[in-house]
Amino acid sequence: MISSQRRQTASSFVLLVVGGAAIAGAWSFQLIGGYVPCALCLSQRIPYYVGLPIAAVALLASLMRLPRGVSRLLLLVAAAIFAYGFVLAVYQAGAEWKFWEGPTDCGGGTAAVTSAGALLSQLQTTRVVSCTEAAFRLLGLSFAGWNAVASAFLVAVGLYGAGRGN
């Protein structure tokens, strides 16, 4: 059976790698793919910005062999933060599938327009993403749907790492 410390170390590492890949993917679709995130999309990034540093501290605490309760607590906090992200992602995915109403004030933003040429350029290159319409689907899931999958996985990993053991 794997020791608590090894489980905490491995779980913290997996949180960092998978969570880092998820947020890097979101940034890639924005910066390379040209998708402008809506307000709800941006809100779904916050758990990564908060949860990943906490996972990094949990990893350091485990590697430094601090009391197991320190890593355990940090992993529980990270799991709770990613659970919040899961709720946001499910909310948006459900709104995209028309299971419930989405936010009425949600849409993509663009940079300030300074000239007619800049406006034409933005109209040609910017893809505005609505909170209630999936801009892209892969295997039937939208960005929000895939974020729900990633967030659920991160919650499970955090809880596994925080679990009691020998």
JORA-V668031 format. One record per helix or strand of 3 or more residues. SS is the DSSP state (a for helix, b for strand). FROM is the first residue (numbers start at 0). TO is the last residue. If there is no record, write none. Layout:
ss=SS from=FROM to=TO
ss=SS from=FROM to=TO
//
This chain:
ss=a from=3 to=30
ss=a from=38 to=62
ss=a from=67 to=95
ss=a from=115 to=124
ss=a from=142 to=161
//
